[in-house]
Amino acid sequence: MVKPLFEGILPAIITPFDAEGNVDFDLLRDVVRFQIDKGVHGFFVCGTVGEGPLMSIKQRKSVAEAVVREVKGKVPVIVHVGTTNTAESVELAKHAESVGADAVGAVTPYFFKPDLEGLIMHYRLISEAVRIPTFVYNIPQQTGFNLTPEIFRKLCSIENIHGIKDSSGSLSQIQEIIETAPKHVTVINGADDILLAALLVGVNAEISGVANVAPEILVELYENFREGNYKKALELQRKTNVLRRILYEWSSIPSIKAALELRGIKAGMPKKPLRPLRQEEISRLKDKLKALGLFW
């Protein structure tokens, strides 16, 4: 059996901003330290929850560099480099490799959607630009395009494509990817509500938005699964799903940041056009977290 490149829980780490939309690097370092202290197994930087698509190329480079520097090799770092165009994705991938990232991931192109030939060209140019592994990122809810198992198999013909982060939320799709993709491929789930089921069908790791708020729950779920304690893992999955529903009652990124603040971890502002939760919304969020037994 080929050992997967990544295993365990990798938070899709948030990016703290100030009111003007500048990255707050002091808060970012604190968030990284908090996550490492809670035992996470890696990081996914500048992804959807990290607000990567809202950042300038310069900001994305600076965030990638800051996280890699703070992690200091303790856990692996995957940097998301996907953009609406190939040239900027290649530029970000080269930069990520130069600052010490362990891999890059790239969402399927959005807004302008290429045909299959264009999609293969896009990923080939990104993967050929670096020596570190390249991952495909499928999140059809955001891109309007679902990268099917059949298309992914075609992308696997590109030498440096080593895996996929699938956030479709479709367990049957993830299972088909695992069963039909080349054996060297690492399959990462990106939908927290099906984590346990995805692990059971063979997923190697989870890139998690909910882990920003409660990394210990996701880490404990994963560890119990690995130890064969499925009853406890199921209990933690149910808790994860309730927490996820609470966070998604509002726009998820502002609510994740508000929940972190309630934990005493300063998380900064979301980047416009996202707005922070109003005080009455924060109060409701706090009450719901308390009811779940998750107020720290």
Secondary structure, DSSP 8 states (H G I E B T S, - for coil): ----S--EEEEB----B-TTS-B-HHHHHHHHHHHHHTT---EEESSTTTTGGGS-HHHHHHHHHHHHHHHTTSS-EEEE---SSHHHHHHHHHHHHHHT-SEEEEE---SS---HHHHHHHHHHHHHT-SS-EEEEE-HHHHS----HHHHHHHTTSTTEEEEEE-S--HHHHHHHHHHS-TT-EEEE--GGGHHHHHHTT--EEEESGGGT-HHHHHHHHHHHHTT-HHHHHHHHHHHHHHHHHHTTS-HHHHHHHHHHHTT----B--TTS----HHHHHHHHHHHHHTT---
